[in-house]
């Protein structure tokens, strides 16, 4: 309850400051407005302020799970030459990770510095028992800065860590070997780079959001192949639930293929190399479709994400590296699930 009240106070203070900056309260004395009820009278009717609040030294732990089922149809058209194997190859992989976030310097009206610690990382594959490069993140830390809207302003340490584990994806021989092993580094990026995307992408966040309101953003598409794709996202504030822990904003999302990937997104590895396994024999990946939906619970009063779930399916077209004339392109279907949940102490 104490943390809940602190969240409310921070929310109120931030609301007042934001409106003052915008000139909405120019020349007014806040005392004339007392008592404030969480700053609601400073917003439009039916509006809610969705901002991220932090308390110094209070650690929040989240569990992230990324899992996918992959189907490779070697002969979708049932015509032409057929590889000497089953028509459809099926396999799966998943990453289970716990990350602890501890604010080390809190500035409610500015940038807050947060220390993140990867407490555990486990990867499972149905057809490969080798250690995944992303598992080397266990015990690693990085710091970043975030503003009250949840926008991360300084990714430098996270970006450096991503590049380091990218090197580990080449195994004991390193870059000289020139062969990259399967990894789930892009799943780690999807969980950390876009942690508060739903609230940080709100345009004119200081004006609040009303139930039914929508806004746009863009998220990454982690895959088992080496690709660089994004998905367009439409967020909707579906409803607000009253709970003992505070008011929960139910934010729903829908996805579609994006035309491009923002230049600032991280790249774990660059240069020429070959993938080991099945995807080392494929090329020319073309995304045919992407569709899905998700839901997030954001605690308005505590100023934190409680959990999210994202599900979508993608279909791809690809060709063999040394394809023979008349051989049809194969198709890849990936069913992706991304979840996150706040772990209670």
Secondary structure, DSSP 8 states (H G I E B T S, - for coil): -HHHHHHHHHHHHHHHHHHHHTTTTTT--GGGG-S-STTGGGS-TTEE-------TT-EEEEEEEEEEEEEEETTTTS-S---SS-SEEEEEEEEEEEEEEEEEE--TTS-EEEEEEEEEEEEEESS--S--GGGGGTT-EEEEEE-TTS-EEE-HHHHHHHHHHHHHTT-TTHHHH-EE----HHHHHHHHTTTTHHHHT-TTGGG-EETT-EEEEEEE---SSS---EEEEEEEEEEEEEETTEEEEEEEEEEEE-S---TTS--S--SS-EESSGGGGEEEEEEEEEEEEEEEEEETTTTEEEEEEEEEEEEEEEEETT--TT---EEEEEEEEEEEEEE--
